[in-house]
């Protein structure tokens, strides 16, 4: 869905300076009220002078008990998040009061790569006892000159017998890559008697069928026991002539019988566009693969998926299991999905949604339906109307519930923003072209000419998405966006 995003960065490509002429828009709060205007939920963000989130508070007055989460953030001079701590209230309905939830501590190299990350947990046996934080798990990283991870030191702690256990180094992992930059070998080591990381513990090896595929054809996992390598599990993949995945199988090794046993397998049939037309799922039975489920999909002339139907095997026969229908508007945007299930051969609906978009591809209305067992048809369940402000950010979401006859007011969620006029920063005369990086919760979007390559990485240098201007479904944190030869660090709230 195309719309202006919440945090906007305007960067100059191949230059020494950075533009900041456009305003930065930060989401400050979301206030939710019921039809009587009583506050029942709220979310509030506090930002620093660089518009980074310092505090996030979520307040929920639904149910029998007041619930509140507070999360605190700190950053270093380069903008890297070095501290994140979350507290919850109450712990349970029985023990009210604040209780620690999670804590993260991070350190970075001067170039911004993650050096060390450490996770903490909170132990509180009951409401009358003061809790305490204890270190639970963490990693320390080194890197090759190309930015890929060279080693990862795993450390762990815990809590037992009323006290934190020591936080100690456990395993050292060393990584090797092929000429295409793909992971070829992960080796795990334990300390020897002299304290050096030389005693073999485990390894994962990766084989690729050609230079183009990103996923390994074979992934083999082994453990080092009693002086020899013992297989543990493996994954096998097959690809067609266009490098599309057509089979994936998971195996486990029976050390007693010294044979491989299947866990699960899926075979795909594709059309000429690489879309999945059907797939078969297998289970391991009597030392052989047996089909357990199949699915088939249909597409319209524009390549949009319009139907998926699935079957399961019962008593040796395929039985209808579920079906999903998809609909699209005149602009090709998916605006409908309906899910059905089967019981004793009878088809009945489970859930259905219908969406309406405006000329800017912004969602403005979404209706959810449920299945009526009275007349075996869809009936209303919930409706949401979304409005936008002059910056194309969400201004409100209004919820309605269906009472069997009409949609009644339920909740109003109102969004509040601050527009930061950051002014302009001088840029050197060597500027060639500009690009925009726009960031929203869980999403990074880059505006750049089509011929300029864009790729997205996490702070460990792992490629998340390549040759794309949009990267979604991201957790909050710091990411690297590589635009042509320029790398930019981006914080996703």
Buried (B, 14 or more C-beta within 10 A) or exposed (E): EEBBBBBBBBBBBEBEEEBBEEBBBBBBBBBBBBEEEEEBBBBBBBBEEEBBBEEBBBBBBEEEEEBBBBBBBBBEEEBBBBEBBBBBBBBEEEEEEBBBBBBBBBBBBEEBBBBBBBBBBBBBEEBEEEBEBBBBBBBBBBBBEEBBBBBBBBBBBBBEEEEBBEBEBBBBBBBBBEEEBBBBEBBBBBBEEEEEBEEBBBBBBBEBBEEEBEBBBEBBBBBBEEEEEEBBBBBBBBBEEEBBBBBBBBBBBEEEEEEBEBBBBBBBEBEEEEBBBBBBBBBBEEEEBEBBBBBBBEBEEEEBBBEBBBBBBEEEEEEBBBBBBBBBEEEEBBBBBBBBBBEEEEEEBBBBBBBBBEEEEBBBBBBBBBBBEEEEEBBBBBBBBBEBEEBBBBBBBBBBBBEEEEBEEBBBBBBEBBEBEBEEEEBEEEBEEBBBBBBBEEBBBBEBEEEBEBBBBBBBBEBBBEEBBEBEEBEBBBBBBBBBEBBBBBBBB
